[in-house]
Amino acid sequence: MSPDSLTPGPLRSAQEVNEQIRALWRRTGGRLSAQARAEYELLVVEWAAASRGEVVEAA
């Protein structure tokens, strides 16, 4: 992994990412399309990293 692919830390707090996850579920009525599922998976990874205060890989 190159240093350019890393941000200096989480750009958003775990709370911010969690709110986006909740909004995604509300918007889709709990039924995730393939595209929404991919977005959800990225959000969960970002949330977990933010929760731990880790450096996250830029998408």
TORZAKE-456539 format. One line per 8 residues: number of its first residue (from 1); their letters; for each residue y, z, x of N, C-alpha, C. Coordinates in Angstrom, 1 decimal, m for minus. Atoms other than C-alpha are relative to their C-alpha. Example, Ala and Ser with C-alpha at 12.3 -4.5 7.8 and 13.67 -1.06 7.14 Angstrom:
# residues 2
1) AS) m1.2/0.0/0.9/m4.5/7.8/12.3/1.2/0.0/0.9 | m1.1/0.0/m0.9/m1.1/7.1/13.7/1.1/0.8/m0.8 .
END
This chain:
# residues 59
1) MSPDSLTP) m1.2/0.0/0.8/0.0/0.0/0.0/1.2/0.0/0.9 | m1.2/0.1/m0.8/3.3/m1.0/1.5/1.1/1.0/m0.4 | m1.1/m0.9/0.4/6.3/1.4/1.6/0.9/m0.5/m1.0 | m0.8/0.6/1.0/8.2/m1.1/m0.4/m0.5/0.1/m1.5 | 0.5/m0.1/1.4/5.9/m0.6/m3.4/0.1/1.4/m0.6 | m0.1/m1.4/0.5/6.7/3.1/m3.7/1.5/0.3/m0.3 | m1.3/m0.6/0.3/9.7/4.7/m5.4/0.1/1.3/0.7 | m0.1/m1.3/m0.6/11.0/7.9/m3.9/m0.6/1.2/m0.8 .
9) GPLRSAQE) 0.5/m1.1/0.9/9.6/9.9/m6.8/0.0/m0.5/m1.4 | 0.0/0.4/1.4/9.2/9.8/m10.5/1.4/m0.4/m0.4 | m1.3/0.4/0.4/12.1/7.9/m12.0/0.4/0.7/m1.3 | m0.3/m0.7/1.2/11.7/9.6/m15.3/m0.8/1.3/m0.1 | 0.7/m1.3/0.2/10.6/13.1/m16.3/m1.3/m0.2/m0.8 | 1.2/0.1/0.8/7.2/13.7/m17.8/0.3/0.1/m1.5 | m0.4/m0.1/1.4/9.0/14.6/m21.0/0.5/m1.3/m0.5 | m0.5/1.3/0.4/10.8/11.3/m21.1/m1.1/m1.0/m0.2 .
17) VNEQIRAL) 1.1/0.9/0.1/7.6/9.4/m20.5/m0.9/0.3/m1.3 | 0.8/m0.5/1.1/5.8/11.5/m23.1/0.7/m0.5/m1.3 | m0.7/0.5/1.2/8.5/10.6/m25.7/m0.2/m1.5/m0.2 | 0.2/1.4/0.1/8.0/6.9/m24.9/m1.5/m0.2/m0.5 | 1.4/0.2/0.5/4.2/7.3/m25.4/m0.1/0.3/m1.5 | 0.0/m0.3/1.5/4.8/9.0/m28.8/0.6/m1.1/m0.8 | m0.7/1.1/0.7/7.2/6.3/m29.8/m0.9/m1.2/m0.1 | 0.9/1.1/0.0/4.6/3.7/m28.9/m1.1/0.2/m1.1 .
25) WRRTGGRL) 1.0/m0.3/1.0/2.0/5.4/m31.1/0.6/m0.1/m1.4 | m0.7/0.1/1.3/4.5/5.7/m34.0/0.2/m1.5/m0.4 | m0.3/1.4/0.2/5.5/2.0/m33.6/m1.2/m0.8/m0.4 | 1.3/0.8/0.3/1.9/0.8/m33.7/m0.8/0.6/m1.1 | 0.8/m0.6/1.1/0.7/3.1/m36.4/m1.4/0.5/0.6 | 1.3/m0.4/m0.6/m2.0/4.3/m33.9/m1.0/m1.0/0.3 | 0.9/1.1/m0.3/m3.5/0.9/m33.6/0.6/m0.9/1.1 | m0.6/0.7/m1.1/m2.9/m0.5/m30.2/m0.6/m1.4/0.2 .
33) SAQARAEY) 0.5/1.3/m0.4/m3.1/m4.2/m29.5/m0.3/0.0/1.5 | 0.3/0.0/m1.4/m4.2/m5.3/m26.1/1.2/0.2/0.8 | m1.3/m0.2/m0.7/m0.6/m5.5/m25.0/0.5/1.4/m0.1 | m0.5/m1.4/0.2/0.3/m2.1/m26.4/m0.9/0.9/0.8 | 1.0/m0.9/m0.8/m2.9/m0.6/m24.8/0.4/m0.1/1.5 | m0.4/0.2/m1.4/m1.8/m2.0/m21.4/1.3/0.8/0.3 | m1.2/m0.7/m0.1/1.6/m0.5/m21.9/m0.3/1.5/0.0 | 0.4/m1.4/0.1/0.1/2.8/m22.9/m0.7/0.5/1.2 .
41) ELLVVEWA) 0.7/m0.4/m1.2/m2.2/2.9/m19.9/1.0/0.2/1.2 | m1.0/m0.2/m1.0/0.8/2.4/m17.6/0.8/1.2/m0.2 | m0.7/m1.2/0.4/2.7/5.1/m19.4/m0.7/1.3/0.4 | 0.8/m1.2/m0.3/m0.1/7.6/m19.0/m0.1/0.2/1.5 | 0.0/m0.1/m1.4/m0.3/6.9/m15.3/1.3/0.6/0.5 | m1.4/m0.5/m0.4/3.5/7.4/m15.0/0.1/1.4/m0.4 | m0.1/m1.3/0.5/3.3/10.5/m17.1/m0.7/1.0/0.9 | 0.8/m0.9/m0.8/0.5/12.1/m15.0/0.7/0.2/1.4 .
49) AASRGEVV) m0.7/m0.1/m1.3/2.4/11.3/m11.8/1.3/0.9/m0.1 | m1.3/m0.8/0.2/5.7/12.7/m13.2/m0.4/1.5/m0.2 | 0.4/m1.3/0.2/3.8/15.8/m14.3/m0.3/0.8/1.3 | 0.3/m0.6/m1.3/2.6/16.4/m10.8/1.1/m0.1/1.0 | m1.1/0.2/m0.9/5.9/15.4/m9.2/m0.3/m0.9/1.1 | 0.4/0.9/m1.1/4.2/12.7/m7.2/0.8/m1.3/0.1 | m0.6/1.3/m0.1/5.5/9.4/m5.9/m0.8/m1.0/m0.8 | 0.7/1.0/0.9/4.7/6.6/m8.3/0.2/m1.4/0.6 .
57) EAA) m0.1/1.4/m0.5/3.9/3.0/m7.4/0.8/m0.8/m1.0 | m0.9/0.9/0.8/6.5/0.5/m8.7/m0.9/m1.0/m0.6 | 0.8/1.0/0.7/5.1/m1.8/m11.3/0.5/m1.4/0.2 .
END
